[in-house]
Amino acid sequence: MADAATAPAVRGALEGYLAHLTVERGLSANTLAAYRRDLTRYVEHVERAGRGAVAEVTEADVEGFLTAIRTGGDGRAALSASSAARAVVAVRGWHRFCVLEGLADADPARAVRPPQQPQRLPKAISTHDVERLLDAASLGDGPVPLRDRALLELVYSTGARISEAVGLDVDDLDLTEGRAAVRLFGKGSKERVVPVGAYAVEAVEAYLVRARPALAAAGRAAARAGSSGSAVFLNTRGARLSRQSAWAVLRTAAERAGLPGAEHVSPHTLRHSFATHLLAGGADVRVVQELLGHASVTTTQIYTKVTPDTLREVYATSHPRARRGSVPARDDGRRAAGAGRR
């Protein structure tokens, strides 16, 4: 039985859990930072309630935390439903860990559910706007426009997260004609291999041959301070391009292209567009799931939502009795089967 008098303090238990996430789960630095931020806020909440050990925390404490982060009742900024849901998931994971480690006998967070989130359709841009964006990225002279075009072409071609793209090493690329592919490392260092389209191959090859050597040379003088090594995408100092810099590349290109809502265009916009355009072109949702690196097809299925106009169009062209003069459906079901394959 867990003894609150001898159990480690709440903060000690938290550090143990974060160490577990780092070593055993292999979470990314960004995910770990989010866990630490959410759980530190939770620890402060239970400490204010007078809980010195995890075994003392009650279900009411967990529910009170959820209320506090949604309303800002703890004196800090109120969180959206999605951010609050992320925090509750972190809290539930920690308490499960504490039970398994014998730091508590019961899980006070087990019955507390994250707030329901409104389901939003991912933001995507049209193929025409993608072309405008890519053209805008390559404006100018020197190695930087070649790098920017290659980066955005690759992200759109593969659906890579921006962290995956800037984390690429040269050995992760195979630009062989007819079987070009890139090896990406997603959340939890999960590896997947994604095909690369011809336009992206052309842009990346142009960058590797005509631009990357110049950027790498600029960083050799600063090698002792930590240079690029084998990174694919380099900054003007020869070091690996950061996520923030990659974001700025996209934002600048969107503004140059004059895209509507350019200030809201993000690296994830290209990832969403990649998935949306594949599905619109007839790709199977499970194939898109693999390409995106989603653990569950449920996550991918949000891209399959369609507008009422699309529904009407598909209905009108697929249903055997949608229009007068259409040929009646055959009894053998072959028409229905054919409609289902469209």
Residue pairs with C-beta under 8 A, 6 or more apart in sequence:
1 105
2 54
2 55
2 102
2 103
2 104
2 105
3 55
4 52
4 53
4 55
4 56
5 53
7 13
7 53
7 54
7 55
7 103
7 104
8 16
8 53
8 54
8 103
9 52
9 53
10 43
10 46
10 47
10 51
10 52
10 53
10 54
10 57
11 43
13 53
13 54
13 94
13 98
13 103
14 39
14 40
14 43
14 94
16 101
17 39
17 93
17 94
17 97
17 98
18 32
18 35
18 36
18 39
20 97
21 27
21 32
21 35
22 32
25 188
26 188
26 189
27 35
27 187
27 188
28 163
28 187
28 188
28 189
30 163
31 187
34 86
34 90
35 90
38 86
38 87
38 90
38 91
39 90
39 91
39 94
41 65
41 69
41 74
41 76
41 87
42 65
42 87
42 90
42 91
42 94
44 74
45 61
45 64
45 65
45 68
45 74
46 57
46 61
46 65
48 74
49 61
49 64
50 56
51 57
51 61
53 103
54 95
54 98
54 103
54 104
55 103
55 104
55 105
57 95
57 104
57 108
58 108
59 108
59 109
59 111
59 112
61 108
62 91
62 95
62 108
62 109
62 112
63 112
65 87
65 91
66 84
66 88
66 112
66 115
67 73
68 74
69 76
69 78
69 79
69 83
69 84
69 87
70 78
70 79
70 81
70 84
70 115
71 78
72 78
79 87
81 115
81 116
81 117
81 118
82 117
84 114
84 115
85 114
85 115
85 117
86 114
88 109
88 112
88 113
88 114
88 115
89 114
91 109
91 112
92 107
92 109
92 110
92 112
94 109
95 104
95 107
95 108
95 109
95 110
96 107
96 109
96 110
98 104
98 107
99 105
99 106
99 107
119 302
121 302
121 305
122 268
122 272
122 275
122 276
122 302
122 303
123 264
123 268
123 269
123 272
124 269
124 272
124 273
124 275
124 276
124 277
125 133
125 259
125 265
125 269
125 273
127 277
129 257
129 259
130 156
130 270
130 273
132 257
132 258
132 259
133 152
133 250
133 253
133 254
133 257
133 259
133 265
134 149
134 152
134 153
134 156
134 253
135 257
136 253
136 254
136 256
136 257
137 145
137 148
137 149
137 151
137 152
137 249
137 250
137 252
137 253
137 256
138 145
138 146
138 148
138 149
139 145
139 256
142 211
142 214
143 207
143 210
143 211
143 212
143 214
143 215
144 211
144 236
146 203
146 206
146 207
146 210
146 211
147 207
147 211
147 212
147 215
147 233
147 234
147 241
148 249
148 253
149 203
149 206
149 207
150 200
150 203
150 204
150 206
150 207
150 208
150 211
150 233
151 165
151 233
151 241
151 246
151 249
152 249
152 250
152 253
152 270
153 199
153 200
153 203
153 204
154 160
154 165
154 182
154 196
154 200
154 203
154 204
155 162
155 165
155 267
155 270
155 271
155 274
156 200
156 270
156 273
156 274
157 196
157 197
157 199
157 200
157 274
158 182
158 184
158 194
158 195
158 196
158 200
158 274
158 291
159 194
159 270
159 271
159 274
159 275
159 278
159 291
159 292
160 182
160 184
160 194
160 271
161 184
161 186
161 267
161 268
161 271
162 243
162 246
162 247
162 267
162 268
163 243
164 184
164 185
164 186
165 233
165 246
165 267
166 231
166 233
166 240
166 241
166 242
166 243
166 246
167 185
168 182
168 184
168 231
168 232
168 233
169 229
169 230
169 231
169 232
170 208
170 230
170 231
170 232
171 230
172 182
172 183
172 184
172 232
173 182
173 183
173 196
173 204
173 232
174 180
174 181
174 182
174 183
175 196
175 201
175 204
175 205
177 201
180 195
180 196
180 197
180 198
180 200
180 201
181 193
181 194
181 195
181 196
182 193
182 194
182 196
183 191
183 192
183 193
184 191
184 192
184 193
184 194
184 293
185 191
186 192
186 293
187 293
190 293
192 290
192 291
192 293
194 291
196 204
204 232
208 232
212 232
212 234
215 228
215 234
215 235
215 236
215 238
216 227
216 228
216 234
216 238
217 238
218 236
218 237
218 238
219 227
219 228
219 234
219 237
219 238
219 239
220 227
220 238
222 237
222 238
222 239
226 239
227 238
227 239
228 234
228 238
228 239
228 240
229 240
231 239
231 240
231 241
233 240
233 241
233 246
234 240
234 241
235 241
235 242
235 245
246 267
247 266
247 267
250 265
250 266
250 267
250 269
250 270
251 262
251 263
251 265
251 266
254 262
254 265
255 262
255 263
259 265
271 292
272 303
274 291
274 292
275 288
275 291
275 292
275 300
275 303
276 303
278 287
278 288
278 291
279 285
279 288
279 303
279 304
285 297
285 300
285 301
285 303
285 304
286 297
286 300
288 300
288 303
289 296
289 297
289 299
289 300
292 299
292 300
294 300
306 314
314 342
315 322
316 322
316 323
317 342
318 339
318 342
319 339
320 326
320 327
320 328
320 329
320 335
320 336
320 339
321 328
321 329
327 335
329 335
329 336
